[in-house]
Amino acid sequence: MIPAFPNAMPVEGFIGGLLIGLAAAIMLLGLGRIAGVSGLAARATGIADAGAPRNVATAFVLGLPVGAFVIARAIGEVQVSFPASIWPLIIGGALVGYGTRLGSGCTSGHGVCGLSRLSPRSMVATAMFMASGFATVGLLRVGGWL
C-alpha cells in the first residue's frame, strides 16, 4: 500500500501497463499500425477512411471492454465512482474527442506508441497532455471541486 494513495493498485497497474505495451507492440510489429485508440475507434465506426483495416480496428475497440470484463472476473471488481450528473462526462468526452482530432491522435497513440518511436510530434503532444492534466487538477483543487 502506498500511504498517499490508499486505494492504489500498483501491481495491477504495472500488469495493465505491460498489457498495453504488448498490444501496442503487436499492432506495430504485426500489422505496421499504431495502436492509437482514437484512430482505431474512428476507423471502426466509419468516421475515418484510412488506417487499420476496419475489422482489425473493430476487434481492437471491442477488445477493450471485453478485456476489462475478463480481468474484472479474474481479480475481482474495481471500485469506481462517477459524478452525480452525466453532463461532465458528456462534455469531457466531447472535448477529448475534439482534442484527439486537433492533436492528430490520443494519449495512447502519442504517449505509448509515439514516445516509444521517439516521435518529436508525440513528445510535444504528450507534454501538452500532461501539462493540461496538471493544470486541470490544479484548477479543480483551487476551485474546491477535488
N, C-alpha and C positions, 0 to 999 in steps of 0.2 A: 504494500500500500504506500502511496505517495502522500505525505502529510498535507500538502497544499491542495491536493486533488483526491479526496477520499473515494470518489467514485471512478477513478481512473482504472483502466484495464490494460496495463502496458503489454502484457504478454499477448493478449488478444489483438491489440493494436499492431504489434510487431508482426504477428502472423498475417493479419489483414494487409499490412504493407507489403509483405513478401508475396502474397497472392496477387495484389495489384501489379507489382513489378513483373511477376510471372505472366500475367495476362497481357501486359504491355509488350513483353519480350516475345511472346508467342505471336501476337499480331504483327510486330515489326519483322521478326525473323521468318515467320511462317508465311505471311501474306505481303510483307513490304508496306504495311499500312500503320499509321499512327493510331493508337487506342484512345483518341480523344472522345469522350462521351458525347459532347455536344455535336460533333461532326457525325458520329455514328447514329445518334438519335435523329438528326436532321435527315440523314440518308435513309434510315429505317422508316421514317414517317413520310418520305417522299418530298420533303422540303428542299433537299439538295439532290442534284443530279449526278454529281461527281463524288468520288470516294470509294470506299469499300463496296463490294457487291452488296446489293440490298439484303439478300438472305443472310450474309455474314453480319451486317450491321444489326439486323433484326434479332438474330441469335444472341449477339453480344448484349444488346439492350435488354432483352428478355432474361438473359442470364444474370443480370444484376439483382433483381428481386428474388429470382429463384435461388441464387447463391446465398443471399441473405437469409432466406427461409430455411435452407438446408443447414446453415451454420447455427441459426437460432435453435433448431431442433437438436443439433449436436451438443451445444454448450449451454443451452437454456436461453430464455428470453432476456433481452437487454431492455432496461428501463429507459423509456424516452418520455419527454413531455413536450407539448406544443402550446402555442399561445391560445388563449381562450377564444380568440376570433380567428377565422380563416384568412382574413384580409391581409395581415402581414405576410403570410406565406404566399398568397397570390401575387402581391406586389413585389415581394422579394424574388419570386420565381421569374416574373416578367423582367425585372431589372437584370437578373443573372442571364436570362436568355438574350436580352439586348446586348449585354456586355460581352457575351461569348461571340456574338456576330461582329461586334465592334472590334474586339481584340483578336479576331481570327482564330478563336479556339478557347477552350475552357481550362480550368485549373489542372485537370488530369492530362489534357493534351500538352499544355505548356510545361507544367510543373513536373510531371513524371516523365513524359516522353521527350519533350523539348530539351529539358535540362540534361537528360542522360545523353543526348546527342550534341550537347554544348551549343545549342542554337542561341545566337545573340538575341533574336526576337523573343524567344521564350524566356531568356534571363530577364529581360526588361519587363515582359508581361508578368512573370512570377513575382518580381519585385513590386510591381504595381498592385497585384492581388494582395500580397502580404501587407503593404502599406495601407491599402484600403481597409483591410480587415482590422489592422491595429487602430486606425482612425475611427472606424465604426464602433469598436469596443470602447475606445476612449470616450466618444460622444455618448454612448449609451450609459456608461458609468457616471459621467458628469451630469447627464440628464436624470439620473436616478432610476433608469429602466433596467439596470443589472444589479 
